[in-house]
């Protein structure tokens, strides 16, 4: 167990460095390609309520997806960390006053200026990650927020988004890790094989 944690810690550090090694121009162009790939999926087309995130540091930028979702009349909800281990979904406006720098400096919705959305109402989750493999196992930032929240979204489709430089040969998992059904990169959409 400790070996898995140590390996993931090192892998997370390596893949975040690779992600942050991209130039701003590369990140913008690759993010657009990733968003375009997600927008082509049936998961996106069938979704009414989409759980997205506000990108942080070198993460995939979702602005293209957000703009299209709004134009398509879809509802966007965002994570709000409510403790050191838990988060909830909030639907809010684009008003700058509705957002605040929260956990680790990540932009979060102001709870009092939004509406809490139950996980069961979410149709599609777009999840960030620090690393992924071809079996759609994802490695988050280490806080376990998504691993705890995703199982609550029982009716939702899920797609992790990442750059190809974040791909790992294999991500070891423990009983708390949550694999997603699909990962979108700038080059491909990977779907987890079902047995």
C-alpha positions in Angstrom: 0.0 0.0 0.0 2.8 2.4 0.9 4.6 1.4 -2.2 1.6 2.3 -4.3 1.3 5.8 -2.6 5.0 6.4 -3.1 4.9 5.4 -6.8 1.9 7.6 -7.4 3.5 10.5 -5.7 6.5 10.2 -7.9 4.4 9.7 -11.0 2.2 12.7 -10.2 5.3 14.9 -9.8 6.7 13.6 -13.2 3.5 14.1 -15.2 2.6 17.5 -13.7 6.1 18.6 -14.7 5.6 17.3 -18.2 2.2 19.1 -18.4 3.6 22.3 -17.1 6.5 22.0 -19.6 4.1 22.7 -22.4 4.2 26.3 -23.7 1.1 28.4 -23.2 0.5 28.3 -26.9 0.8 24.5 -26.9 -1.5 24.2 -23.9 -4.2 26.4 -25.6 -4.1 24.6 -28.9 -4.1 21.1 -27.3 -6.9 22.1 -24.9 -9.0 23.2 -27.9 -8.4 19.8 -29.5 -9.3 18.0 -26.3 -12.5 20.0 -25.9 -13.4 19.3 -29.6 -12.9 15.6 -29.0 -15.2 15.7 -25.9 -17.8 17.8 -27.8 -18.0 15.0 -30.5 -19.0 12.3 -28.0 -22.5 10.9 -27.4 -21.8 11.5 -23.7 -21.7 15.3 -24.3 -24.6 15.3 -26.8 -26.8 13.5 -24.4 -25.9 15.5 -21.3 -28.0 18.3 -19.8 -26.0 18.9 -16.6 -22.2 18.9 -17.0 -19.8 18.9 -14.0 -16.7 20.8 -15.3 -13.8 22.4 -13.5 -11.9 25.7 -13.5 -8.4 24.8 -14.8 -5.5 25.4 -12.5 -1.9 25.9 -13.5 -1.1 23.5 -16.4 -4.5 21.6 -16.5 -6.5 21.3 -19.7 -8.4 24.5 -20.3 -12.1 24.0 -20.8 -13.1 27.4 -22.1 -14.0 26.1 -25.6 -16.2 23.4 -24.0 -17.8 25.9 -21.6 -18.7 28.3 -24.5 -20.2 25.5 -26.6 -22.1 24.0 -23.7 -23.7 27.4 -22.9 -24.6 27.9 -26.5 -26.2 24.5 -26.6 -28.3 25.3 -23.5 -26.6 22.9 -21.2 -26.1 23.6 -17.5 -22.6 23.8 -16.1 -21.8 23.0 -12.5 -18.4 23.2 -10.7 -16.7 21.7 -7.7 -16.6 23.4 -4.4 -14.3 21.9 -1.7 -16.3 21.8 1.5 -13.7 20.0 3.6 -10.1 18.6 3.3 -11.6 15.5 1.6 -15.1 16.3 0.2 -16.6 18.5 -2.5 -20.0 19.3 -3.8 -21.3 20.6 -7.1 -22.5 24.2 -7.5 -24.3 25.9 -10.4 -23.5 29.6 -10.6 -23.1 32.5 -12.9 -20.2 33.9 -14.8 -20.3 37.0 -12.6 -16.8 37.6 -11.2 -18.3 38.0 -7.7 -19.7 34.5 -7.9 -16.1 33.1 -7.9 -13.3 33.0 -5.3 -9.8 31.6 -5.0 -10.4 28.5 -2.9 -8.6 25.2 -2.1 -4.9 25.5 -3.3 -5.8 28.7 -5.2 -8.2 27.0 -7.5 -11.2 29.1 -8.6 -14.3 27.9 -6.9 -18.0 29.1 -7.0 -19.2 31.1 -4.0 -21.7 28.8 -2.3 -24.1 31.6 -1.4 -24.2 32.9 -4.9 -25.0 29.5 -6.5 -27.2 26.5 -6.2 -26.1 23.1 -4.8 -26.7 20.4 -7.4 -27.1 16.8 -6.2 -24.7 14.3 -7.8 -27.6 12.3 -9.1 -28.6 15.3 -11.3 -25.3 15.3 -13.1 -25.2 13.7 -16.6 -21.5 14.1 -17.5 -18.4 14.7 -15.4 -15.3 16.2 -17.0 -12.5 15.3 -14.6 -8.9 16.6 -14.6 -6.0 14.4 -13.8 -2.3 14.5 -13.3 -1.7 11.2 -15.1 -3.6 8.5 -16.9 -3.0 5.1 -18.6 -4.6 3.3 -21.5 -6.9 1.4 -19.1 -8.5 4.8 -18.1 -7.0 4.7 -14.7 -6.4 8.3 -13.5 -4.1 9.8 -11.0 -5.5 13.0 -9.4 -3.7 15.7 -7.5 -3.5 13.5 -4.4 -6.4 14.9 -2.4 -8.8 12.1 -3.4 -11.7 14.6 -4.0 -12.7 13.1 -7.3 -12.2 9.5 -6.1 -14.7 10.2 -3.3 -17.2 12.3 -5.4 -17.4 10.3 -8.7 -19.0 7.2 -7.1 -21.9 9.5 -6.0 -22.6 10.4 -9.6 -24.1 7.0 -10.3 -26.0 8.0 -13.4 -23.3 10.2 -15.0 -21.0 9.5 -17.9 -17.4 10.4 -17.1 -14.5 11.6 -19.2 -11.1 12.5 -17.9 -9.1 15.1 -19.9 -5.4 15.2 -20.2 -2.5 15.9 -22.5 -0.7 13.0 -24.1 2.5 14.0 -22.2 0.6 12.9 -19.0 0.2 9.3 -20.2 1.8 6.6 -18.0 2.5 3.0 -18.9 0.4 1.9 -15.9 -1.1 3.5 -12.9 -1.3 1.2 -9.9 -4.5 1.5 -7.9 -5.9 0.7 -4.5 -9.5 0.2 -3.4 -10.1 3.9 -3.2 -9.1 4.8 -6.8 -11.8 5.4 -9.3 -11.2 4.5 -12.9 -13.2 6.5 -15.5 -14.8 5.0 -18.6 -13.0 7.3 -21.0 -10.0 9.7 -21.3 -9.8 12.4 -24.0 -6.4 13.8 -25.1 -5.5 16.0 -28.0 -4.8 12.9 -30.1 -7.5 10.4 -29.2 -10.4 9.3 -27.1 -9.5 6.2 -25.0 -12.3 4.0 -23.8 -11.9 1.5 -20.9 -12.2 -2.0 -22.1 -15.0 -3.9 -20.5 -14.7 -7.6 -19.9 
